[in-house]
Amino acid sequence: TYWLAHELFRLTQAGSMAQMREIMGRITNGKEAMLHPEDPLPFLMVHHWHVPLLLLKALWHGKEWVRIDFNIGKLVEVGGD
């Protein structure tokens, strides 16, 4: 089981072809945690509704953040967990 957004980020950080093959193998042979053909709505809502709203809220309130944690569905703020 994997989170697609997390694995795509890992691809950008891969330091070797072996790491890239490992990540691609996980994506092609594993199971995405939220994406199910019979009900794609949760996957789509997290990536195209929930996260953009978090970013807008942080922008609106002037909060700094370090990264988006798709696993827990929140922005990791500067000095936060």
Residue pairs with C-beta under 8 A, 6 or more apart in sequence:
1 30
1 31
1 32
1 33
2 26
2 27
2 30
2 31
2 32
2 33
3 32
3 33
3 34
3 70
3 71
4 27
4 32
4 35
4 43
5 47
5 68
5 70
6 70
6 71
7 23
7 26
7 27
10 23
11 20
11 23
11 24
14 20
14 23
32 43
34 42
34 43
34 46
35 43
36 42
36 43
46 70
46 73
47 70
50 73
51 68
51 70
51 73
54 68
54 73
54 74
54 75
55 68
55 75
57 63
58 64
58 65
58 75
58 77
63 75
63 77
64 77
64 78
65 75
65 76
65 77
65 78
66 76
66 77
66 78
66 80
67 75
67 76
68 74
68 75
68 76
69 75
69 76
